[in-house]
């Protein structure tokens, strides 16, 4: 069985104390360095509180739709189900009635809660919930006097989630950073009163009713929970036309000074970016070749593809991402290019499927994205990241580099695994590295809006009004980032001896609830469609329409519920019913159904013919293949 890491052990102890009524703590804050393994914390806390009868259900809110499946997998992992002795299952829910569908909880997103806040609030008022909020730093405090005002949509998520926090029986708040780039306080967190001329906002680690658990990079490295990071800083030149169409240039990104933003914008879209892509691609390809050679068995059979290493490319925008993809595919053999390199951007309908394949399959080995695949993506196979982005906020970059720091159980010994981050060598990225090595990440300067400033400030800078001309890479240097400081209130230390670590949830053979639901709904749809074709081909229905829409309407009347609203057990019952019955024997159920008439008209069909089914068809009931009546 896998062993718990120190912060997971602490959360287990806190949950046990709450379950035994030994403490009045109801808020647990877990500040876990990205990649440190916070996805197991809702499982640990939920299992303890549900076993003690303190909660009825669990709701896990994540910032991105691509993270919902990972949350399901955390509860479905058979190793941890046995180790923790729990039988809890969560499903990835949409904004529909009964989000749990007979299970013990559901996973949703910030956006879904904001779209239907009353639906989720009613659910919280009907049941006692443990509310787990992932990446809490995305939620600014709703009322924040004394800081720069922001647009209303920035607090929309916070205003929707705040009532759920207030209604929950217990709360688990998780984040890889306890500061926001804009300096604003984070929703629900306890803060000390800012003091001094340079007002610094800092978490109150001794707030009553709170238990705060920290897990720093230093602790994670000591426990071999994450990999040490090697930064490959690439310097270069850049030339562009400014807003007045005057030629500007810098001979080094690292010395660009006030021109850093324009120089970086140019570098990411011209020759510099291609050179950096090539270096990252070459390094990853060589790493994969070494791993493949090491994984080749004595009989000459090569490794199946797991544990070889992968490359994640983070682009500045979607158009540039497409250009990066074309460049990468141009370096690959024609037969492999489309299979090995993929893109996941918001405008692509298959983006979620591409991200899932990148996580779970040996191919694709290269993924180009903008923001979809940088935060919370649990893909331990990533060994290299090309950070070709202009964003320089510490929370964002910490999440980005953490994509490569996860330990891959298929990639050999810990010491043989790599986490290499390629990035432009500008002073802002170097400043970020310095903060990681010297600051805890639990403090933020209070930013006060001056009188002459506009009331709403943009948190994302607009693109500079320049025309990129050219750029070139000139130098590449490597450095291993220092472990960094511990949190203000570190948990008791453990020895750094080699031990099994709490690894990511096993994907092999795990059937998460939403996947089972999807499979059952697909299977039911296939049987319905098959019966339509059979009845059409064999002329088993003498009068009236024979269509997929009609048969679906009949099945809904027979089951008294639409498939989209059924629980797992109801879907299984519907499948069993279809295996024993023919829908055409029940067409009379929709003879005078106004809802079916209305939906038929919407689909361009005449509903009048349905009256032919006012009586059951002239066939005897059966439980097998249908034959025409004699």
N, C-alpha and C positions, 0 to 999 in steps of 0.2 A: 504494500500500500504506500502511496506517496505520503511524504511527511509535510506537515504544515510549516509555513515560514513564520518568522517571529510575529509579524503584524497579524497574520491569520490566527495564530495562537492567542494573541491578545484579544481579538474580536470574539473568538470562541469563549474566552474567559468572561468577557463583558456580557455576552449573550447568556451565559450560564447564570451569572449573578442576577441579571434581569429576570430570567425564568424562575429563579428561586426566591424572588422578591427580596433580594438582599440589597438592592440599590434603587434609587428613584430615577436613575438615568433612563431617558427615552430617546435621546439624540446621540448618535454615534457618528463622528466625523473621521473618515479614513483618508489621510493625505499620503497616498502611495505613489512613489515615483513611477512614471509610465513604464509599463512592461513588468512591474513588480508583482502582479498577480492579484489585482483587486476584484476580478470577476467572480472569485470564489466566496467573497465576503457575504453577499446576499444569501448564498446557499447556507453558509455556516449560521448566520444570524436567524434566517427564516426557519431553518430546521429546528433550532433550539426553542424559539418563541412559539412556533406552532405546536411542538410537542408538549409545551407547558400550558397550552390553551390560552395564551395571551393574544394571539392573532388568529384570524380565520383565513386570510388570504395575503398574497404578496403582489405588489405592483412595482415593476422595475422600469424606470423611465430613462431612455438613452437619447443622445443628441442626434443620432443618424439612423436611418432605416436599415443600413447595412449592418448595424450592431445588434439588431433584434435577434437574429438567428444565433449569434454568439451567446447572448444571454440565455436563450433556450438551452443551448448545448451545455452551459454551466450546470444547469439543474438535471440534464439528462445523462451526464457523464456517469457511466456505471461504476467506475472506481470510487468516485466520491459518494455515490448513493450508498455503496456498501460501507465505506469508511465512516460516513456520518450517520448511517442508519436512517436515511430519509426516503420517502416515496413521493416527494413533491415534484410536480410538473407544471411548468409555465408555458403559455402559448403566445406567439406573436400576434397581437390582436389589432384589428382595425377599429374604427369608431362605430361599432355596432352594438346591438343589445347583448347583454350577458357576455362581456369580454373574456371571462374565464372558461365558458362552455364546459362546465363540469369539472374543470381542473382546479388547482389550488392557487392560481394567480395568472397574471398576464404581463406581457412586455409591450410597451408603447413608446412613442417618441415625444419630444417637446412639441413638435409641430402638430401631432395628433391631439394632444391635450389642449393646445391653444385653439384648435379648430372646433372642439366640442367640449368646453370646460364643464358644462352642467352635467353632461353624460357621465364623466369620470367622477365628479363630485357626488352625484347620487349613488354611484357604486361604493364610494368610500363611506357614505352615511349609512348604507345598508349592512356593511361588514366592517370588521376590525382589520385594518390593513397595516402591514409593514411596507413602508414606502422607501424604496431604494432609488436614489437619484444619482445617475452616473455623470461624470464630468460637470460637477456643479458650478465650476467657474464660468460657464456660459451664461449663468443666470445672474444679472445684476440686481441689487436690492431695489425694491419698488420705490420706496421713499428715501431719497438721499439728498439732504440739504447740505450745501457747502461744497459740492463737487460740480464739475461741469455737467450741464444739462445735456441729455441725449434725446434722440428721436423716440417717439412713442413706440415704434415697433421693436425697439431694443428691449423693452420691458414687457412685451406682450407675453412671452413665455413665462416670465416671472409672475405676472398677474394671474395667469391661468393655473400655475402650479402651487402658488401660495395657499389657496384654500385646501388643497390636498395635504400639504404639510401640516396645516392647522388641524385637519380632521383625522390624520393618521394616528394609529395606536402607538407606533414606534417608527423611527426614521433612521435610515442609514444613508449618509451623504458621502459621496466618494469623488475624489479628484486627484489628478496628477500634479496639480499646482494650486496654491491658495492665494493667487494674486491674478488680477485682470490687467490687461495691457493698458486700459484707460484709467486705472487707479481706483475705480469704483468698488464699493464693498460688494461682497457676494451674498446672494439671497440666503436669509435664515441664519447665517453664521454669527457667532458671538464675537464682538470686537471690543478691545480696550478703547478707552477715550483717547484720541490722538493728543499728544503732548508736544510742547516745544515749538520753536519757530518753524523748523522743517518737520511738518506734521506727517507722521508715519502711521499708517493704519496696520494694526497687528492683531492676529487672532488671540483671544483670551483663552489660554489653555486650561484655566481653572474655573471656567464658567459653570455655575450650578446646573445640574441636570444634563451635563454633557460629558461624554467620554471621547477623548481625541487621541487617535492612534496615528503615529507617523512612521513612515518607512522610506528612508532616504536612499539615494543612489549608493552611498557608502555602505549602508546595511545590506542592500540588495546585492552588491558586488561581493561583500564578505560571505554571504550565504550562497553565492553562485546562482542567484535567481535571475540576473541579467548579465549580458556580456559587456565588457569594457568597449568603449567607442574609440575608434581611430578616425580622426578627421583628416581628410585630404583637401587642403585649402589651395585653390588654384587662382593665381594672380593673372592679370592680363591688361591689355590696352583697350580703349574704346573711343570711337569718334562718332559724333552726331550733329544734327542741325537743331538749334534751339528754337524757341517760339518766334524769334526775329529772323530765323533762317540764317543765323551765323554759325559757322563751323566751330564746334567745341571738341576737345579731346582730353584724355588723361593717359599718361604713360604707365599707370599702375592703379588698379582698383583699390589696393590697400592704402594708397595715398591720394584718393580722389577728393577728400575733404568735403566741401559743400556741394560738389558735383557728384557725390556718391550715388544719389538716387537716379539721376539721368544716366550715369555711366552703367549702373546695374541694369536699368531698363534696356539699354542698348545691348549689353553683353548677353542678356538672356534670350535675345532674338537674332543674334548674328553668329559670327564664326566662333566666338568664345564658347557659346553654349554647345556647339557641335564638338569642339575639342574636349570639353568636359564630359559630354555624353560618351564620346569614344573611349576616354580613359576609364570611366565607370563601367562601360560595357566590356572592355578588354579585361579589366580586373575581375569582374564577375565571371566572365567566360573561363579565365584561367583557374579561378577558384573551383568552378564546376568541374573542370577537367581533372583537377587533383582529387576532388571528392569522388568522382566517378571511378578513377583509377584505384583509389583506396577501397571503394565499395565493391570492386570486382572480385568475385569469389574464386576459389582455386579451380573450379571447373570452367572458368571463363565467362560465366553468366554475369552480365552487368547489373548494377543496381537499378531498381525499377523507376527511379527518378526522384524519390523523396530524399531530402537532406542534402541535395546538391548545392543549394543556394539560389537566390533569386534577386532580381534588380527591380527596385521601385523608383520611378522617375516622377518627381513632383514638379509640374510645370506652372508658369505664372498665369496662364489663361488657356481657354479651350482651343482657340485657334493655334496657339503656339504648341499646345499638347499634340494636336494632329500633325504638325510639322515634325515634332520630335519622333512621333511614331513612324512616319515615313522615312526619316533618317535612319532609325534603328533597323527597320525592316530592310533597308538598302544594304546593310552590312551582313545580312543573313542569307543563307541559301534560299532560293526562290520557293522551294517546296516547304520550307519550315517557317518562313517569315510570318505568314498570317496566323499560324498556329502558336508560335513561340512568343510573339509580341502582340499585346492587346492594349486597348485604351478604355478607361472608365471615366466618363465625364457625364454631367447631369443631362445633357441633351440627347444622350444615347439611351434608347429604350432598354437595351440589354446590359446596362451598366452594372446593375446589381448581380446579374448572372456572371459577368466577367470577374467581378471582385470575388464572388464565391468560388469560382474556378481557380483563381489565383491563390486563394487560401487553401483549398482542399485537394487540388490536383497537381501532378508534376508539371503540367503545362496549363497556361502560359508561364514562361520563366521571366518575362519582362512585362511590367505593367506601367503604363503612363497614365497619370491622373493629375487633377488640379487640387481638389480638397476632399473628394469622396473617400480616398483610401489612406488618409494620413492619421486620423484620430481614432484610436480604439481598435484598429484593424489587427486582429490576432492572426498573424501569418508568420510563424517562427522561421519559415524557410527563407525569409528576406535576409540576405547577408550584405547587400549593398544598396545605398540610397543616393540618388543624384538629386540634391536639393537645389533645383533651378527655380527658385522663387524669390520674389522681392520682399516677402513678409519677414519681419525681424522681431516680432514680439516674442518674449521668452516663453509664454505658455504654448504658443503655436509651434515654435521650433523644438521645444522639448518633446511634444507629441510626435513631431515629424521624425526626429532621430530615434525615438523609441521604437519605430517600426522594425529596426534592425537589431535591437538589443535582446529580443526574446530568445531564450534557449530552445534550440530545436532538438527534440529527443531522437530524431533520425539522422542527425548530422555528426555523429561521432562524439568523441570526448569534448568536454567543455573547453579545454585549452586549445583545441583545434578549430573551434568555431570563430567566425569573424563578424564584426559589425563595423562596416566602413561607410563613412558619410563624406561624399564629395560636395563641396560648396564653393561659391565665389569668395575670394579672400578680401572682403571689404571690412571696414572698421566696425560696422554695426554687427556683423556676425562674430567678429572677434570679441566684441563687448558682451555678446550673448554667452560665448564660451567662458569668459571671465566670471560672469554672474553664476553660471552653473558650478564653477569650481570654488567660488568664495561665498555665495549667498544661499540662504536656506530656501527662498521662494515662498515664505509665509508672510512677507511684509510688502507693502506697497505705499508709495508716496501719495498723499491726498492731493489731488489736482483741483485747484480752485479756479473757476472761470473769472477772468479779469473783466472789468466793466466794458471795455471796448470790443470784447470778443462777441461773436455771434452766439445766440442761445443754443444752437444745435451744431455740434462739431462732428465732422465725419470721422468715424473710427478707422475706415479704410481709405487711404489716400488715393486721389484720382490719378490716372496715368498722366505723366508729364507731357506737355505739348511739344514733343520733339520728334524728329525723324531719325531713327537709327541708321547709321551708315555702315560701320564695320567694327569688328573687335577681334582680338587674337589672344590666345592663352600664351603666357610667357614663362610661368614657373609653377611648380607643384611641390608642396611640402606636406609632410604627414606629422601628426602629433596625437598622442593618446590623452584624452581629457582626464583630468584628475577626478578622484571619486566624489569630491564635494563634501560639504558639511552635513552633519546630522540635523534632524529637526529639533526644535526647542525643547521638546519633552520626549526624548527617545525611549522606546521600549527596552526592557532588559536585554542585554546583549547575549548572543549565543556564539559558541565557538564556530570557527569558519571551516571545520573539518568537512571533507567531502561527504555529502549525504544526498539521498534522493530529494529532489525539489518538487514543489507543487507545480506540475506542468499544466499546460493548456488542456482544456477538455479534449478527450479523445473523440475524433470525428468518425473513426472507422466503425461501422455497424450501428451507430447511434441513430435512432429514429425519434426526432423531436416532435412534439405534439402538432405544430403547424404543418410539418412535412407529412405526417400521417393524415391529417385532415385534408390536405391538398391531394394526396394520393387517393383517398376514399372518394372525394368529390369528383376527381377525374374518372375513377373507375365507374362511378354511378352514371356520369355523363356518357361514358362509352357504351354502357349497357342500354341506356335510353336510346341513344342514336342507333345502336344495333337493332333494337326492336322496331324502330321506325322503318329502317331499310327492309327488315324481314317482312313486316306487314305490308309495305308498299309492293315488294317483289312478289309476294304470295297472294296479294289481293285479299287479305284477311279482314279488312274493314270495308264493308260494302258501301257505306255512305259517309259523307263528311270528310274533314281534312285529316291527313296523316302527316304530321310535321313534328319536328323536334320541339318547337314552342308549345304545341298542343300537348304532347306527351309529358313535357316538364310540368305544365299546369296541372295535369291529372295526378302526377306523382306528388306534387305539393299538396293537393287536396287529400290524397290517401295518407300522407305522412303528417298532415296538419302543420307543416312548417317547411320553409324554403331550405334548400341545402346550405346556403350561405349562413344560416342561423343555427344549424344543427350542432350538437355536441358530438364528441367522438363516438359515444355509445349510440346516439341517434343515427349517425351516418352508417355505422355498422349494421344497425337494424334495417335501415333503408336498403342497404346493399343485399342483406339477406332476403328481404321482401321481394326485391327485383329478381332474385335467383329462383323464386318459387312462383311468381305471378307474371301475367302479361298486362301491361298498361292498357291495351286495347279493350280488355274486359271491364274497364272502369271509366270509359269515356263519358258515361252518363253523369258523372259527378260534376262536370263543367257545363252541362246543358244550358242551364239558366244562370251561369255565373257572370255577373256584370263586370267583375275585374278582368276575367279572361276576355270578354267581348272588347273591353276598352284596350287591353294590351294587344289584342289581335288587330284592331283597327290601327293602332300605332305602328304595327309591323306590316301594314298594307294587306292584311288578310280580311276577308269578310267573316264576321262572326255569326251571320245568320244560319250558316250551314250547321252550326253546332246543335241546333234544335233536333237534328236527326238522331242525337244520342240521348234523347229523353228517356230511353229504356235501355237496359243492358243488351248487348249483342247476343245473337242466337247461337251461343256456343256454351258448352258445359265447362265448369271450372276445371282447371288442370294445374299441374305443377311441373310441367316439362315443355317439350317442344309443341307448338301449336299446329294443329291441322285444321283445314277447312271443314266446316260442318257439312254433314251429308245432306 
